[in-house]
Amino acid sequence: MVKKKMLATLLVSAAALVAVTGCGAKNENSSGSGNSADSKSYSIAISQYVEHPSLDATREGFLAALKDAGITEGDNLKVDLENAQADASNNLSIAQKIASKDYDLVLGIATPSALAVVQEEKENPVLFAAVTDPLAAKIVSNLEKPGGNVSGASDTNPAAITQLMDFVAKHFTNVKTVGMVINEGEPNAVIMADLAEKALSAHGIKLEKAPAAATSEVKQAAESLVGRADALYIALDNTVVSSVDSIIKVANDNKIPFFSSDRDTVEKGAFATVGFKYFDHGYQVGQMAVDILKNGKKIGDMKVTVPDKLDLIMNLKAAEAQGITVTDDMKNEVKDQANNIIQ
């Protein structure tokens, strides 16, 4: 009888041990991948240059990628979000503030913010997003293997600008001059303007620039192009995109075709672009963050990426407002017509 009791006790103990061991293994696996919450806590700083749809979508995509990997804001992730409101002095102060603290990772959204953060933050990993040309901006010196504590994703594939200007030349044969509202204080805008000018000149089309150093100057700059330009175009220019509603109004009121460099502006009322979704762009950078935070990947070994899924995106309501007749030939240039022809 005693032996039976001892045997029963041993069996119960063994079962309990197996259960505990099994639970331990399950928890270990669930914290390492998938949507399960990570047992570790993280802190991230985000410096965003200004609020506008493209940059906001970039941030949202970044955080969504983290959440899908089990790193969730308000649970095991603390996010310090700073917005410079397109002010250079604010931008520098934010970068200095971030560098004075200890974060697991820092994200700079848009060229000015990314550049300031990189110049100030020398220890913690820094990712960038929505940066036009990280080489020209001197954010990194090598795209394949940046080295140091910096990497990220450019939001510009030069092919997108060339394709858009080719589209303008092919389908808008009356266009001899394209007007561009631009803040030449933003290096990203200047780089894209140069690419557009080169692409247009191949078709004998002139690029006419109208400067706008602040958001308050965008409307007047757009109005100054009426009568001088047959079409309007803007780059990934944070100052200009922040006040794009005023350009849309000028384009609609004067029946001038308006082309942009990002999908979000087309959704708001520009006619067309060659581009991608900024949410997807941010998500891609978020996946890089997951590799750094959870998988221990060295940021300096991660190559800088560019958008590779380019497509023509058109807004049919904008076309009507701007007096554009959308032909079947135009529509046939859109690969994903279900998603990229906006009704």
VENKABEL-V396642 format. One record per backbone hydrogen bond with DSSP energy under -1.0 kcal/mol. CO is the residue of the C=O (numbers start at 1). NH is the residue of the N-H. Records with the same first field share a line. If there is no record, write none. Layout:
BEGIN
CO = NH + NH
END
This chain:
BEGIN
1 = 5
2 = 6
3 = 7
4 = 8
5 = 9
6 = 10
7 = 11
8 = 12
9 = 13
10 = 14
11 = 15
12 = 16
13 = 17
14 = 18
15 = 19
16 = 20
17 = 21
18 = 22
19 = 23
20 = 24
21 = 25
22 = 26
23 = 27
24 = 28
25 = 29
26 = 30
27 = 31
29 = 32
42 = 78
43 = 104 + 105
44 = 80
45 = 107
46 = 82
47 = 109
48 = 84
49 = 86
52 = 56
53 = 57
54 = 58
55 = 59
56 = 60
57 = 61
58 = 62
59 = 63
60 = 64
61 = 65
62 = 66
63 = 67
64 = 68
66 = 71
67 = 70
70 = 38
72 = 75 + 76 + 77
76 = 42
77 = 74
78 = 44
80 = 46
82 = 48
84 = 87
87 = 91
88 = 92
89 = 93
90 = 94
91 = 95
92 = 96
93 = 97
94 = 98
95 = 99
96 = 100
98 = 101
105 = 45
106 = 127
107 = 47
108 = 129
109 = 49
110 = 114
111 = 115
112 = 116
113 = 117
114 = 118
115 = 119
116 = 120
117 = 121
125 = 106
126 = 151
127 = 108
128 = 153
129 = 110
131 = 155
133 = 137
134 = 139 + 140
135 = 138
143 = 304
147 = 150
149 = 126
151 = 128
152 = 305
157 = 160
158 = 162
159 = 163
160 = 164
161 = 165
162 = 166
163 = 167
164 = 168
165 = 169
166 = 170
167 = 171
168 = 172
172 = 175
176 = 206
177 = 230
178 = 208
179 = 233
180 = 210
182 = 212
183 = 186
186 = 190
187 = 191
188 = 192
189 = 193
190 = 194
191 = 195
192 = 196
193 = 197
194 = 198
195 = 199
196 = 200
197 = 201
198 = 202
200 = 203 + 205
201 = 204
206 = 178
208 = 180
210 = 182
214 = 217
215 = 218
217 = 221
218 = 222
219 = 223
220 = 224
222 = 225
223 = 226
225 = 228 + 229
231 = 179
232 = 259
235 = 237
237 = 241
238 = 242
240 = 243
241 = 244
243 = 246
244 = 248
245 = 249
246 = 250
247 = 251
248 = 252
249 = 253
250 = 254
251 = 256
257 = 232
258 = 271
259 = 234
262 = 266
263 = 267
264 = 268
265 = 269 + 270
271 = 315
272 = 260
273 = 313
275 = 311
277 = 281
278 = 282
279 = 283
280 = 284
281 = 285
282 = 286
283 = 287
284 = 288
285 = 289
286 = 290
287 = 291
288 = 292
289 = 293
290 = 294 + 295
291 = 297
298 = 301
299 = 302
300 = 147
305 = 154
311 = 275
313 = 273
314 = 342
315 = 319
316 = 320
317 = 321
318 = 322
319 = 324
320 = 323
327 = 331
328 = 332
330 = 333
331 = 334
336 = 340
337 = 341
340 = 314
342 = 316
END
